[in-house]
Amino acid sequence: MPKQVHYNAAEHISEDTAADPYLRPAFSLSSRVRRMVWNICWLLFYRPSPRPFHAWRSFLLRLFGATMGPNCHFYPGSKIWAPWNLICADQVTAADGAEIYNPAPVELGSHAILSQQAYLCGATHDYDDPAFPLIAYRMTLGPYAWVCARASVAPGVNLAEGAVLGLGSVATRNLDAWSIYAGSPAVKVKDRRPHSH
């Protein structure tokens, strides 16, 4: 699946907001206020919640527009930049320290896992444009995909069903189904036995 640009700040933010393009906001005022309210909620109600309270954290994410399937396990140290851009099937897990930077929609398939300090990066900047605008991409992790601890997924990169990104690896290209990748940039190292329940 090719990269799909979902949001380009240059198309949404007026040049009149600042003479220096590097000083222009990447998002509208309403978007920034919405994220501020979510960050306060995360700090007061999500982060301090007891580890077993997965249903409570799913409720908070739904309250801010996330689609959460049954039995999702988002731990209190996980971070979601924009819950309204999060779409989860059943039994999705985000461990403590896992971070989803999702200015554009991110979809996590059934039984997808983000281990400790895994990072999904959903946006970058157009470095060829003098205004250096933020550009955000839709991203998908297929069912049974696993981003291991401290691994990172670059903007617009998708993991097919059952793909595994190894410890501390960096995915800069789409990962094939039922394959295991490692390294920086990640390369395929072996196949994974397909399974489902």
C-alpha positions as CSV (number, residue, x, y, z in Angstrom):
1,M,0.0,0.0,0.0
2,P,1.6,3.4,-1.0
3,K,1.9,6.2,1.4
4,Q,-1.3,8.2,1.7
5,V,-1.0,11.8,2.7
6,H,-3.9,12.6,4.8
7,Y,-3.0,16.1,6.0
8,N,-0.7,18.8,4.7
9,A,-0.4,21.9,6.9
10,A,0.3,24.0,3.8
11,E,-3.3,23.3,2.6
12,H,-4.9,24.2,5.9
13,I,-2.8,27.0,7.6
14,S,-2.8,30.4,6.1
15,E,0.5,32.0,5.2
16,D,-0.7,35.1,7.1
17,T,-0.4,33.4,10.5
18,A,3.4,34.2,10.5
19,A,5.9,35.8,8.2
20,D,8.4,33.1,9.0
21,P,7.0,29.8,7.8
22,Y,8.9,28.0,10.6
23,L,6.8,29.9,13.1
24,R,3.4,28.9,11.6
25,P,1.3,26.4,13.6
26,A,0.9,23.1,12.0
27,F,-2.8,22.8,13.1
28,S,-5.8,25.1,13.7
29,L,-6.5,26.7,17.0
30,S,-9.5,24.3,17.6
31,S,-7.3,21.3,17.0
32,R,-4.6,22.6,19.5
33,V,-7.3,23.3,22.1
34,R,-8.7,19.8,21.6
35,R,-5.3,18.2,22.1
36,M,-4.7,20.4,25.2
37,V,-8.0,19.1,26.8
38,W,-7.0,15.5,25.9
39,N,-3.5,16.0,27.5
40,I,-5.1,17.3,30.7
41,C,-7.4,14.2,30.7
42,W,-4.4,12.0,30.1
43,L,-2.5,13.5,32.9
44,L,-5.3,13.5,35.5
45,F,-7.3,10.4,34.6
46,Y,-5.5,8.1,32.2
47,R,-1.8,8.1,33.4
48,P,-2.5,7.7,37.1
49,S,-5.1,4.9,36.6
50,P,-4.2,1.4,38.0
51,R,-2.6,-0.9,35.5
52,P,-5.5,-3.4,35.4
53,F,-8.1,-0.6,34.5
54,H,-7.9,-1.2,30.7
55,A,-11.7,-0.7,30.3
56,W,-11.4,2.7,32.0
57,R,-8.6,3.8,29.7
58,S,-10.6,2.5,26.6
59,F,-13.6,4.5,27.9
60,L,-11.5,7.7,28.1
61,L,-10.1,7.1,24.6
62,R,-13.7,6.6,23.3
63,L,-14.8,9.7,25.0
64,F,-12.3,11.6,22.8
65,G,-13.4,9.9,19.6
66,A,-11.3,6.7,19.4
67,T,-12.8,3.5,18.0
68,M,-11.9,0.8,20.5
69,G,-12.8,-2.9,20.0
70,P,-13.4,-5.2,22.9
71,N,-10.6,-6.3,25.3
72,C,-8.1,-3.6,24.3
73,H,-5.2,-3.3,26.7
74,F,-3.8,0.2,26.7
75,Y,-1.5,0.6,29.7
76,P,-1.3,3.8,31.8
77,G,2.1,4.8,30.4
78,S,1.0,4.6,26.8
79,K,0.5,7.9,24.9
80,I,-1.9,8.6,22.1
81,W,-1.5,12.0,20.4
82,A,-5.0,12.2,19.0
83,P,-7.6,9.7,20.2
84,W,-10.0,10.8,17.5
85,N,-7.6,9.4,14.9
86,L,-7.2,6.0,16.6
87,I,-9.1,3.0,15.2
88,C,-8.6,-0.3,17.1
89,A,-10.1,-3.7,16.5
90,D,-10.3,-6.3,19.3
91,Q,-7.5,-7.2,21.7
92,V,-5.1,-4.4,20.7
93,T,-2.3,-3.8,23.2
94,A,-0.2,-0.7,23.8
95,A,2.3,-1.2,26.6
96,D,3.8,1.4,28.9
97,G,5.9,3.9,27.0
98,A,4.3,3.0,23.7
99,E,3.5,6.1,21.7
100,I,1.2,6.7,18.8
101,Y,1.8,10.0,17.1
102,N,-1.3,10.1,14.9
103,P,-2.2,13.5,13.3
104,A,-3.8,11.3,10.7
105,P,-5.8,8.1,11.3
106,V,-3.9,5.1,12.6
107,E,-5.7,1.7,12.4
108,L,-4.6,-1.2,14.6
109,G,-5.9,-4.7,13.6
110,S,-7.1,-7.5,15.8
111,H,-4.4,-8.6,18.3
112,A,-1.9,-6.0,17.2
113,I,0.7,-5.2,19.8
114,L,2.9,-2.2,20.6
115,S,5.5,-3.2,23.2
116,Q,7.3,-1.0,25.7
117,Q,8.5,2.3,24.1
118,A,7.4,1.3,20.6
119,Y,6.8,4.4,18.5
120,L,4.5,5.0,15.6
121,C,5.4,8.2,13.9
122,G,2.5,9.4,11.7
123,A,3.9,12.7,10.5
124,T,7.0,14.4,9.2
125,H,7.7,17.7,7.3
126,D,8.0,18.4,3.6
127,Y,11.7,19.3,3.6
128,D,11.6,20.2,-0.1
129,D,9.0,23.0,0.5
130,P,10.6,26.3,1.8
131,A,7.6,26.6,4.2
132,F,8.6,23.2,5.7
133,P,4.9,22.2,6.3
134,L,3.9,19.2,8.4
135,I,2.5,16.3,6.4
136,A,0.7,13.4,8.1
137,Y,0.0,9.9,6.7
138,R,-2.7,7.3,7.3
139,M,-1.1,4.1,8.8
140,T,-2.2,0.6,9.4
141,L,-0.9,-2.3,11.5
142,G,-2.6,-5.5,10.4
143,P,-4.0,-8.2,12.6
144,Y,-1.4,-9.9,14.8
145,A,1.3,-7.4,13.8
146,W,3.8,-6.7,16.6
147,V,6.1,-3.7,17.1
148,C,8.6,-4.9,19.6
149,A,10.1,-2.8,22.4
150,R,11.8,0.4,21.4
151,A,11.1,-0.2,17.7
152,S,9.9,2.7,15.5
153,V,7.7,2.9,12.5
154,A,8.3,5.8,10.1
155,P,5.5,8.0,8.7
156,G,3.3,6.3,6.2
157,V,4.7,2.8,6.8
158,N,2.3,0.0,7.1
159,L,2.7,-3.5,8.7
160,A,0.8,-6.3,7.0
161,E,-1.0,-9.0,8.9
162,G,1.4,-10.9,11.3
163,A,4.4,-8.7,10.5
164,V,7.0,-8.3,13.4
165,L,9.3,-5.4,13.8
166,G,12.2,-6.5,16.1
167,L,13.6,-5.0,19.2
168,G,14.9,-1.4,18.6
169,S,14.4,-1.7,14.8
170,V,13.2,1.1,12.5
171,A,10.7,0.4,9.7
172,T,11.2,2.8,6.8
173,R,9.2,0.7,4.3
174,N,6.1,-1.4,4.4
175,L,6.5,-4.8,6.1
176,D,5.1,-7.9,4.4
177,A,2.7,-10.3,6.0
178,W,3.9,-13.0,8.4
179,S,7.5,-11.8,8.1
180,I,10.0,-10.8,10.8
181,Y,12.1,-7.7,10.3
182,A,15.1,-6.3,12.2
183,G,17.7,-3.6,12.0
184,S,17.9,0.1,11.1
185,P,16.6,0.4,8.5
186,A,14.7,-2.9,9.1
187,V,15.2,-5.7,6.6
188,K,13.4,-9.1,6.5
189,V,15.3,-11.7,8.4
190,K,12.9,-14.7,8.4
191,D,9.3,-15.8,7.9
192,R,6.8,-16.2,10.7
193,R,4.4,-19.1,10.9
194,P,0.9,-17.7,10.0
195,H,-1.8,-18.2,12.7
196,S,-5.1,-16.8,13.8
197,H,-7.8,-17.6,16.4
